[in-house]
Amino acid sequence: MTLRFRNDGTFRVLQMADIQDKPDVDRDTIRLIREAIRKADPDLVVFTGDQIRGYDPAYIDTFLRRRGEQPGARVRLVTEIEARLQGVKRRIAARHDPDVPPTEDIVTIDDLMDETRGKVRRTFAGFLGPVVEAGVPFAATYGNHDFQCGILADEQDGIYREFPGCLNPPVGSPADAADDGSGPAAPHAIPTAGDDAPGDHPRLAATVAASPEAIAPLAIEPGTFAMPVETSDGSGRIAMSVMMVNSGDYADRNTPAERDAQYPLYVANPRGLDLADSDGYGTPSPEAIAWLSDVQRELGRRNGDGRPVPAIAFQHIPPQEFYDVLREVPAWTPNAVEGSRAFAGRCFVLDHDKCRPGSRLGEAIGCADENVGEVDAMREAGGYFALFCGHDHKNAFVGHDDGIDLGYAPTCGFECYGPKSRLRGIRLFEFHEDHPATYVTRMLTWGELVGRYSHNEVRVWFEDHCITDGVGVRDQMRRPATFATVAAALGALAWAIAAPLRRLTRR
């Protein structure tokens, strides 16, 4: 498939971040996706990681805290408790003598992995349903929770390609190699998509390319690939490119013995220590960083002029440069948030000289401890005008620093922590082929598209106010509304205690 600007010179993209759901996707999430597609009429949907709630009790038997561990061996206490509340029972795979054939009642690790594959497929069918029904091409990269279900990115890539309209290319052939042009295979039943081939959808049929070279985006690894967008005149010239970057999951410089020693702490407090026992979040691979320049040279070669094309990149985990569009402030500043890890102990607000109107900073930027030079590589390569991420569910700002926009989409899911229901949403971009860098973007929120409340507002309220450590307490107290509520409650409590004391003193 190829992508092309419309006859009016526009191209619309929807960014959906952090769906982070279980096999049966929350109905409010699906409704938000459907309404956003109806409102935006997009030409492309990009999913920027953490589509899967990999730590959900549904995956308790194959859960991976880190890649390379034994599936289901190290499950956090919170998941165990949640499983009990939901009535989910663990089915530990039997370990038996390989020379002795298993009996029918023994559950093997292969059985459990097959069940998990089915659950992943069900999750994809849930949130992709509105996308496939609308006939919109889509692409996905990965976050730090997707793999934790036990199915790694390369296998998830294959499952995505079972759905009509998927632009994730096969990896393992040359970066610019084309597939056979037959479109995504669909060997499994897809409940929401039916058995339609891509050509059965008018929008998808219009994107099928005649040139074999244009069929497959340039790719180097699952979640890292380019999607060229051609001009509207049908000449085949590339006007811009949408880049997907796999930003990694967790850094891990600890030895196995050190990980073993830290595991009990992780089990007891996974949200507070999830990063401490892994040296923080991951980063794009060295190959992905080099690819940022290589792909621009290839796109320039295809255009025949050798010049980098205007490009926007999407990934999950933000790099450290996102802090460059914030302003450090005193700790008592209203609505300030404390930085995390390498930026801990410092408080920040948006720098309104660098950020667009309507931007929101709801939590710390959860970047990696290491700066691998990704943004510098983009600047040196040329053409890149924006990098947008997810990961930090309450953030929805767009800033600009040193020639590149740095922005967020908040969570569009209702099964994970995030802001109020009305602020959860999907980011819309509109580009013009004459100058893609002067794009327009805005949030399509639940409040705008559906209404103020979700069907489970108690859960959403808890997710918005969930506190797991001292930083969370301090950030909550910097919210003027929260501070006023707590102050009023403490004042009322003090009055209730003081009143009997006053009566006693009068006697």
N, C-alpha and C positions, 0 to 999 in steps of 0.2 A: 504494500500500500504506500501511497504517498499522500502528503497533505498539501493543500493549496489554499491561497487566499481567495476569498469570495469575489464575485464580480464587482462588488462595491469597494474592494481593496481592504476589507477587514478580515480578521481572524480572531476567534474567541476561544479562550481556554478557561476551564474551571479547575482550580486546585482543591483537592479534597485531602485533608490531613487528619491523621490519627483517628481513624474509625475505631480501631482498637476494640474489636468485639468478639464475642463467642460464636459458635456455629450458627445459632439462631439469632441473626442480627436484629438489634432493637428496632421496633417498628417506627420510632420517631426518626432514627437515623435514615432509614429507607425513605421516609416521607420527605425529609429535608433534601436528600439527594434528588428525588423525583421533582420536587417543586423548584429546586435550583436549575435543573436542566430545562424545565418548562419555561422558567423566567428568562434564562440566558441564551437558549438555543445555541449551545457551544459547538465548535468544530473539533474540539479535543478535550478529554478529561485526563488529568494527571493525578495519580495517587502517590503521595510523598512519604509513604512509610508508616509502619505500625498499623497496618490494616487489621492484623490479627492480635487478639489479646492472648498472647502466647502463654501467659501465666494463669489462664482461666482454669477452673477445676475440670472443664471438659478435656483438658490436655494433661491431666495430672500424671497419667501413666507414661507419657513420653516427654514431659517437660525437660527442657535444657536450660539450666541457669547460664551456662556458657557453652559455646561450641566445643566439641571434643569430649564432653562428659557423657556418662552413661544415662540414656533416657530414663526419666522418672526416678533417678537416684537421689536427687537433691531438691526437694520441694520445700518451699518456704512455708512457715507456720500459718501465715494469713491464708494461703491457698488451701491448706489442710482444713482450717476452720470453715472457710467458705464452702468447701466440698461437703463437710458434714451438714452444714445448714441447708445445702441444696440436695442432700441425699445421694451425693456421688460417691461411689465406693471404688477404691483402688483395685485394679486388676493386675497385680505384679506378674510379669512374665516369668514363667518357670525356668529355672536353670537346671538342665539335666544332662546326663551323659550323652555326647553326640552319637555314640554307637548304639544307643537305645532309642528306637523311634518313639516320638511323643504319642500319648493317647489322645483321644478326641477331646477330653475335658481339660487338657493343659493349654493355657493361653501362652503363646510365644511372643517374643518381641516383634516378630514379623506380623503377627495378628494385630498387635496394638498399633504398629506403625500404619498398617492398612486402614484401621479404624480412624486414625488421626488424618490420614489423607482424605478420607471421606468427609470428615468434619471441616477440613480446610476448604475442600471443594464446596461444601454447603455455605460456608462463610462468604466465599467469593460470589456464589450464586445470589446470595442475599443482597450485598451492596452493589453488585454489578447489574442486578436486575433492571433498575431504571435506566442505566446506561445502555445496555444491550437493547432494551425495548425501544429506546429512542434512536438506535442506530448510530450512536456516536463512537468514534474511535477512542481508545483509551490506552494509557501506559501506566506502569507502576514501578516504583523503586521500593527500597526496604529500609526499615528502621531497626531499633534495638530490641523490639519485642516480637517481631514476626517469626524469627527462627526458633523462639523459645517453645513453640508448640511441638518441636521435634523434627519438622520438615524444613530443610534448609532452602536458601534462596534459589539455588539452581533448579530444585524440584518444584518449588512454588512457581517459578517462571513457566515451566511446562504446563502447570495447571491453569495459569492465566491464559495461555495460548489456546486452551480448549474453548474459550469463549469468543464469539464473533466480535471482531473489531479490535482485538488485542494487538498492539504494536510492539510489544516486547520481543526483540529478535532472538533467534537461537544463537547461542554463543558456543564457540569451538571451531568455527570456520573463520576465514579472514574477515577483518573488521568490516569491509565493505561488500562482503559476499551477499548475494541475493538468495532468497529461498526459491522454491520451485514455482512460486506464484499462485499456488492453489489456495492460499488463505489459511486461517487457523484451523487446525484439526479439531474435531469434536467427537472423540471416541466414547465419551461418557455422556449420560443424560444430563442436561442442564435444565433444571426445573423452571427457571424464570425466562430462559432465552429460547426454549424450544429447539428445533433442529434446523433453523434457518442458517444458510450459509451467508457470509458477509454480503454477497451480491444481492441477497433478497431485501436488504435495507437500502432505500434510495440514497441516503447520505453515504453509506459505506461503498455502495456501487460506484458512486462518483469519485471515490478516492483511489480506486484501483488504477495502478500506473501501467502504462504501456511499455515503459522502459524497464528492463530487468534491473538495471543499476539502481533505480529509485525504489525498488520494492522493499528492501530491508534497510532500516536505519543502521548507521555505523555503531558498532558495539564492541566492548572488550570484556565485559563480565556481566553477570546478572545484575540488573538495576543501573548499569552505566552504559548509556547509549544516546545517540543523537537522532532527532527526528526533523529532517529538513522540511521547510515549508516553502513551496514554490509560488511564484508570482501568479496572479490571476489570469494573465494572458495566455497561459498554456505553453509558454516557450520552454519551460523546464528549468528556468533560472531559479536559483535558491535565493529567496528574499530574506529569510531568517531561519533560525534553527531553535528548536526546543531541546534542551539537554537534560537528561536524567542522570543523576550521580548517586551511586551507592555510597553513603557516608559512613558505612561501618556500623558496628553495634557497641562493643565494649573494648576498651584497652585492657591488656592483660600482660603485665610484666612480672607477675608473681610466679613463684615456683609452685609445683603441685602441693608441696608440704605447707607453704604459706597459705594457699587457698583452703586446704583442709583445716588449718588452724582458725581461719576467719569464718568458716562456714557456720558454726553455731551462732555467731553474732548476726550473720545474714538471715538465718532462719527466724531469729527472735525479732529483728527489726529490718525487714527487707527494703522498706522505702528509705530509711535513714542510712543504711549501710550498703545498699546495693552497689553504689559507686565506689565506696571506700575499699571494698574487697576486690576491686577490679581495675584500680588505677584510673577510674573515670570512664568517660565515653570514648568510643572509637573515632576514627578519622577515615577519609577516603584512602584507598590504597595508593602506594607510589605509582602504580600503573595508571590509576585513574587521574592522578595529578598530571602525569606526562601526557595522557590522552587529551586533556583539555586544550593543549596546544596542537597536538597531532591532528585532532579532528577538525580544527579550524583550517589547517593546511589542506586537508583532504577536501573540505567543502569549497575552499578557494580553487582547488584544482578542478573540481567539477564545474564551477562557474566559468573557468577558463581565464580568470584574472589573478589568481593566487591571493586574493584579499580575504581576510576573515569576514564572515558574515555576521550580522547582528544576531545575538544569541541571548536567551534567558535560560538559566539553569535552575533545576528543582532538585532538592534532596531532603533528607530527614533532619539530621543533626546540624545545627548552625555552627559555623566556625567562630573563632574568638573575635573576629572583626565586627561582629554584631554589637559588641559592647562599644564600638567607636561611634555609634549613633545615639548613645546614651550620655547622660551628664551625671557625674558623681556629685552627691549632695550630702548634707549632714543627716545623721541617723533619724532625727525627729521630723524630717520633711514628710508631709502628708503624701500618701500613695507611693512612696519610695519602696523599692524592693532591694533586698540584700542579694549581692552576687553569690555565685556558687563556686566551690572548689578553688581554682586559682584566683578568683575574684571575691572570695569570701571575706566578710568583715567590712565590706564597702557597700554603700547604698547608692542606688541609681534611680533616675527618672528619665523620661524621654527628653532628648535634646530637640526642642521644637524648631530650632534653626536648621536641623537636618532631617526632621521627620515630617511626613505629609499630614495634613489635617485629618482627624478621625482615627489616628493611630492610638493603640492601647498597649500598655505594658502591664501585664497582670502577674508576672512571676519572673524569677531570675532566668537568664539565658543559660541553658544547660549545655554549654559547649565542652569540647574535649580539653584536657589539661595541656595538650600539645598543639602548637600551631604548625601544621605541615605545609603552609604556604599555598593553600588552595586559591585564596582570593588574589594573592600576588601573581599566581600562575595565570589566572583569568585576565588580570590587567595586562600582563606581558604578552599574552596570546593575542589580545585585541578582539574586538567584536562583542565581548560580553558586556551587557548593560545592566543585568540584574541577576540576583541569586535569591531564591525564595525557599523557605524551610517550613517544617512543622515542629514536632517534638515537644515544644513548650506550649501546652494546650491553651493557656490563657493569654498568649501574646498575639496581637494582630496589628503590628505596626509596619510601616514602610519608611525606611530611612535612606539617606544617600551620603556616601563618603568616598571621596577620591575617585570619582568617575563611575561608581557602580552602586545600584540600588540594592539594599539588603532588607528583606521583608519576611513576613510570617503569614501563614493562615492558621487560625486556631483549630481546635478539634471540631469536627463535624459529627462526632459520635456522641451517644447518650449512655454508653456503658463504661465510661472512664471519667476521671476527674477533669474539671474544666470550669469555664465561667458559667454565669447564669444561663438558663435555657435560651433566653432571647438573644444572647451574644454568641452562641455557637453557630457556626456557619461555614460557608464555602466561598473561596476567593475567586472573583471573576476578573479576567484580563481581556482587554480588547486592543489588538495591535493593528497598525496600518502599514501596508507593504511599502509605502514611500519612506517611512521613518519609524520602524518598529520600536526604537528606544523611547519614543514619546508616547508610550502606551498609557491607557487609562485602566485603573484597577479599583475595585471596591468590594466590600463584603456583602454577600447575600446571606442574611442571618435568619435564624428561626423566627425571631420576633417580627421581621419584615415579611417573610414568606408564609408563615403558619399562624403564629400568635405568641402570646407571652409565656405560657406554661407548657411543659411537656406532660406526658401521661403519668410520669413518676417524678413529680417535682420534689418530693422529700429526698429522694436519692440525689438528684442534681444539686439541691441545696447543700447536702452533706459533702458532695464532691467539690463544691465551690469553696467550702469552709474547712475542709479536712486539714488537720494540723498533726504533723508527725514529729516535729522537733522545735527547738527554740527559735530557729529562723522563721518557721511558719507562724509562730505566735507573734513575733515582732512585726512580720509583714501584715498580719491581720490587724494588729493594733494601729498600724499606720493608715488603715482605711478609715476615713472620718466617720462613716456611718457605723462601722463596727466599734470604733473607739467610743462614740457617743452612746451606743447601746450598752456596752460594758460599763461605762462610767455611770449611766443611769441605773443599771442593775446593782452596781456596788453601792451607789448612793442610797437606793431603796433598802438594800440589806443593812447598811449602816444605820439608817433611820429606824428600821425595825428592831435592831439590837439596842439602840440608844434609848428608845422610848421607855422600855421597862426600867432601864437604869435610872432615868430621870424620875420616874415615879417612886422608885426606892429612895432616892436622895431626898425627895420632898418629905418623906416620912421621918 
